[in-house]
Amino acid sequence: MSSHTFVQALLSGILLGCFYAVMALGFSMILGVTRALNLAHGDLIILGGYLGYWLWSGSGLHPLLLVPVAGAALLPLALLCQWLFQRLPEPKELSSLMLTFGLSLLLQNFMLGLWRGEYRIIASEPLTASVRVGSLVLNQGRLIVAAAALILVAALYLGLTRTRWGRAVRATSLDREAAALLGINVDEATRTTFLLAFGLSGGAGVLFATLHYLYPAGGIEVTLLAIVLTIWAGAGRLRSVLLASILLGVIETLTLTWSGPRWRELVVALMLLGSLLARSGGLARSRSR
Amino acid sequence: MPKPLLSVEGVEAGYDDVRVLKSCSLEVRGGEFVALVGPNGAGKSTLLKTITGLLPVKAGTIRLDGERTDGLPPYAIAARGVALIPEGRRLFAPLTVLENLELGAFLPRAESQQEETLRLIFQLFPTLREKVSVPAQVLSGGEQQMLALARGLMARPRLLCLDDPFLGLARAVTNRFCQAIREIMAEGMTILAAGQHVRQLLRLANRAYLLEEGRVVLSGPGAELLKDERLRRSLIELIPGADQTMR
């Protein structure tokens, strides 16, 4: 592989990774704060995507403008889910699986009913063009999506480290009881987390829909991606999730360039397995106190 | 007699179906060090968790400065000035010493005094000042216990509860720790401490309560309790090695 192809693949991989990160962050945050695996995570992203598609095809607005709109549209759903989650019996790790699996089925059928089974994509003119940087060719849509993803991650990171509610969320995710003893309202922190995660997922859905086809059952793949990245990075660690996503994107793109699509999934799976064995699991480690 | 800072009356509490505390009553007056001793499973930790709201009160009342606090969530009880240094320290392991301390001052009242409290804490524990940017998880056991205590003090509590503060500490560290607690007491802090290290606790204590099977069975000045035959019997029978801690 020439150095030019390598750089081209590396850059495309980084862009893909940023997109992966924004797909996984909502899931990772909810797991970090509540220990709940949100199996409906991918369906939320697809729902955000459909909302974005619907608004875009109706209004013709630039898809990026619809990111916050789709994010805000999922906030009532976040409050409803948090309300239900609070009433689940212990251990919540298990009961939340039932709740979110049920929610996933509900959302899929809701979307099937509203938008049928047809494939949809936001084929916006300004997103399909290519950009030339020297001799490198980058897809403008991917570039914009990556930039938007980085902005979302950065805003979230600043919010969590620099603000009062962010510190409450962080402390709650590290140790719920210890946080409560310091005067932190952990239920409120949980609500904040649900709102942020759902809002982020709704917005991410619009980005998803500019790159991939939407169909009602498409959320499963996104959920799987989020699970893999979160286990790899360790629950609730924003920077690690970003790093793991970029690494995954780069390795995927390099394998693709190197050996074609045949080996892509095998290499990715082997790499994840290997790294989990090597460092005995990010998820397990982040849970120990 | 002045109104007690904390008064626990006929409190029953526990986990799910297990009632650990059976009609437990005690008082802590302002400026006192009160020790809570008793064999394993007597309900010492359960009582501290109930006072701080981590466990629900099933019967009885808890008053702080005359106001009911039973039934309030933990953050509201913390806001009224009760801090607990929990068993096992429960530090935010990946965060730095300074980040842990800053989270200790989360309450608005504490946040406004943060700089001043930090200065006092670094005077008390100079080691922590040298390690402000070190993650809590790489500190030694003694340093972690210092940080746990310091994080609790950052909240500027009126009542400081300690759960097994000397657990797993070397003798020299324990002595250093007792010294720090005396210094905090001299500033007028009120402390309620539970634990297995009966001798050290009773030496620090103005008064002490002996808990057995969820009830207070004995109370009195620390030094007097230390000589009591029932206390010796209760602890020596039930804790292996208690006779060594006692003498």
Interface residues (C-beta under 8 A of the other chain):
Chain A: R164 R167 A168 R170 A171 L174 D175 E177 A178 A179 A180 L181 L182 G183 I184 N185 V186 D187 R289
Chain B: T52 G53 L54 P73 P74 Y75 A78 A79 A83 L84 P86 G88 R90 L91 F92 A93 P94 L95 E102 L103 G104 F106 L107 A110 R151 A155
